Amino acid sequence: MNRGKRVKKKKLPKFPIEIVHGQNPLLRLVKDYYDKNSKSKIVIEIRELPPSANAIYEKSIYKNHKTNKHSINVNLSSDVEAYRIAVRNFFRKNSISFKPQSILGVVVELYTPKWLNKDLTPKEKDADNMIKPLFDAIEKASDIPDETIFNHHPFKMYGEKEVCLVTLYEIDSKIFTS
């Protein structure tokens, strides 16, 4: 451990300008593949990014005055609760009824200007920490169990506004054997 010592941050590369302008060829390739090999799909658009899994729970400590003991309550954070409500409202507003009969492939596009510093170097913000709260929110808002998600592909995308675009593809398991 480096106690008391400053750790020099590594110099990060700049983002390719194509990704900054929303043109990611790998994203296009993955979506084209699923479009050709899926039975059905739905697209979910939430106007905010999922909260980080690092802050899923909030702890509160309180003292029981009768017993003079401290207790800890652990609850979902208000950010997670608010995000679940936003996802549920999207499903209700759009009358989405998607009941897949097989496994799912999921493409997650996370648009925000917060991925990059002004010099186009990446900020220390992880997309992978947003996946669990997102999938949990989708499961709570729908009849889609998150254990049916067989593959998922998160993409950090630069955007002027925060948007989480999720495409769920119902895929036939035969595509894995061909």
C-alpha positions as CSV (number, residue, x, y, z in Angstrom):
1,M,0.0,0.0,0.0
2,N,1.1,3.5,-0.7
3,R,0.2,5.3,2.5
4,G,1.1,8.9,2.5
5,K,2.7,8.7,-1.0
6,R,1.1,10.3,-4.0
7,V,0.5,8.0,-6.8
8,K,1.2,9.5,-10.2
9,K,-1.7,9.2,-12.5
10,K,-1.0,7.6,-15.8
11,K,-1.5,9.7,-18.9
12,L,-4.6,8.7,-20.7
13,P,-5.1,8.6,-24.4
14,K,-7.5,11.0,-26.1
15,F,-10.8,9.6,-27.4
16,P,-11.0,9.1,-31.1
17,I,-13.0,12.0,-32.6
18,E,-15.4,9.6,-34.3
19,I,-16.6,8.3,-30.9
20,V,-17.0,11.8,-29.7
21,H,-19.3,12.4,-32.6
22,G,-21.3,9.2,-31.9
23,Q,-20.0,7.0,-34.6
24,N,-18.7,3.8,-33.1
25,P,-18.2,1.1,-35.7
26,L,-18.1,-1.7,-33.1
27,L,-21.5,-0.6,-31.8
28,R,-22.9,-0.7,-35.4
29,L,-21.4,-4.1,-35.9
30,V,-22.9,-5.6,-32.7
31,K,-26.4,-4.1,-33.4
32,D,-26.3,-5.3,-37.0
33,Y,-25.5,-8.8,-35.9
34,Y,-28.3,-8.9,-33.3
35,D,-30.7,-7.3,-35.9
36,K,-30.0,-10.2,-38.2
37,N,-30.1,-13.0,-35.6
38,S,-32.8,-12.0,-33.2
39,K,-36.5,-13.1,-33.0
40,S,-37.6,-9.7,-31.6
41,K,-36.3,-6.6,-29.9
42,I,-37.4,-3.6,-27.8
43,V,-35.7,-0.3,-27.3
44,I,-35.8,1.5,-24.0
45,E,-34.8,5.1,-23.7
46,I,-34.3,6.7,-20.3
47,R,-33.3,10.4,-20.1
48,E,-30.7,9.8,-17.4
49,L,-27.9,7.4,-16.7
50,P,-28.2,4.6,-14.2
51,P,-26.6,5.3,-10.8
52,S,-23.4,3.5,-9.9
53,A,-23.5,0.1,-8.3
54,N,-20.9,1.5,-5.9
55,A,-23.7,3.5,-4.3
56,I,-26.6,1.1,-4.4
57,Y,-27.2,1.1,-0.6
58,E,-27.4,3.8,2.0
59,K,-26.7,3.0,5.6
60,S,-28.3,4.8,8.5
61,I,-27.3,4.3,12.1
62,Y,-29.8,5.0,14.9
63,K,-29.8,4.6,18.6
64,N,-32.5,2.7,20.4
65,H,-33.1,4.8,23.5
66,K,-34.8,2.0,25.3
67,T,-32.0,-0.5,24.9
68,N,-29.2,2.1,24.5
69,K,-27.9,0.1,21.5
70,H,-27.1,1.3,18.0
71,S,-28.7,-0.3,14.9
72,I,-27.8,-0.1,11.3
73,N,-30.5,0.1,8.6
74,V,-29.4,-0.6,5.0
75,N,-31.8,0.6,2.3
76,L,-31.6,1.2,-1.5
77,S,-30.2,4.6,-2.1
78,S,-32.6,7.3,-3.2
79,D,-30.8,7.5,-6.6
80,V,-31.4,3.8,-7.2
81,E,-35.1,4.2,-6.2
82,A,-35.5,7.2,-8.4
83,Y,-33.9,5.4,-11.4
84,R,-36.2,2.4,-10.9
85,I,-39.2,4.7,-11.0
86,A,-38.0,6.4,-14.2
87,V,-37.6,3.0,-15.9
88,R,-41.0,1.8,-14.6
89,N,-42.6,5.0,-15.9
90,F,-41.0,4.4,-19.3
91,F,-42.5,0.9,-19.5
92,R,-46.0,2.2,-18.4
93,K,-46.0,5.3,-20.6
94,N,-45.1,3.2,-23.6
95,S,-47.2,0.2,-22.8
96,I,-44.3,-2.1,-23.2
97,S,-45.1,-5.8,-22.9
98,F,-42.0,-7.8,-23.9
99,K,-42.1,-11.4,-22.7
100,P,-39.1,-13.2,-24.2
101,Q,-39.1,-17.0,-24.5
102,S,-35.4,-17.4,-24.8
103,I,-32.1,-15.7,-23.8
104,L,-31.4,-12.0,-24.4
105,G,-28.6,-10.1,-25.9
106,V,-28.5,-6.5,-24.7
107,V,-26.8,-3.4,-26.1
108,V,-26.5,-0.5,-23.7
109,E,-25.6,2.9,-25.0
110,L,-24.7,5.4,-22.3
111,Y,-24.6,8.9,-23.7
112,T,-23.2,11.8,-21.6
113,P,-20.7,14.6,-21.9
114,K,-19.3,13.5,-18.5
115,W,-17.2,10.7,-20.0
116,L,-14.6,13.2,-21.2
117,N,-12.5,16.0,-20.0
118,K,-12.2,19.2,-22.1
119,D,-9.0,17.8,-23.7
120,L,-10.9,14.6,-24.8
121,T,-9.2,12.4,-22.3
122,P,-11.5,10.0,-20.4
123,K,-12.7,10.9,-16.9
124,E,-12.6,8.3,-14.1
125,K,-16.2,7.2,-14.6
126,D,-17.0,3.5,-15.1
127,A,-19.8,2.3,-17.4
128,D,-19.7,-1.3,-15.9
129,N,-20.8,0.0,-12.5
130,M,-24.0,1.2,-14.1
131,I,-25.1,-2.1,-15.6
132,K,-26.4,-3.9,-12.5
133,P,-28.7,-1.0,-11.3
134,L,-29.9,-0.7,-14.9
135,F,-30.7,-4.5,-15.3
136,D,-32.3,-4.5,-11.8
137,A,-34.5,-1.6,-12.7
138,I,-35.6,-3.3,-16.0
139,E,-36.4,-6.5,-14.1
140,K,-38.5,-4.6,-11.5
141,A,-40.4,-2.6,-14.2
142,S,-41.2,-5.6,-16.5
143,D,-41.5,-9.4,-16.7
144,I,-37.9,-9.7,-17.9
145,P,-35.8,-11.6,-15.4
146,D,-32.2,-10.3,-15.6
147,E,-30.9,-13.9,-15.5
148,T,-32.1,-14.3,-19.1
149,I,-29.5,-11.7,-20.2
150,F,-26.9,-13.9,-21.8
151,N,-24.7,-11.3,-23.4
152,H,-24.5,-7.6,-22.7
153,H,-22.5,-4.9,-24.5
154,P,-22.1,-1.5,-22.8
155,F,-20.9,1.4,-24.9
156,K,-19.7,4.7,-23.5
157,M,-20.9,7.3,-26.0
158,Y,-20.4,11.0,-26.0
159,G,-23.6,13.0,-26.0
160,E,-24.7,16.6,-25.2
161,K,-27.4,15.2,-22.8
162,E,-27.5,12.1,-20.6
163,V,-29.5,9.3,-22.2
164,C,-29.4,5.6,-21.6
165,L,-30.5,3.7,-24.7
166,V,-31.0,-0.1,-24.1
167,T,-31.9,-2.5,-26.9
168,L,-33.0,-6.0,-25.7
169,Y,-32.8,-8.6,-28.4
170,E,-34.5,-12.0,-28.0
171,I,-32.0,-14.4,-29.5
172,D,-32.2,-18.0,-30.4
173,S,-29.5,-20.1,-28.8
174,K,-28.8,-21.7,-32.2
175,I,-26.8,-18.7,-33.2
176,F,-24.1,-19.8,-30.7
177,T,-23.8,-23.2,-32.5
178,S,-23.6,-22.0,-36.1
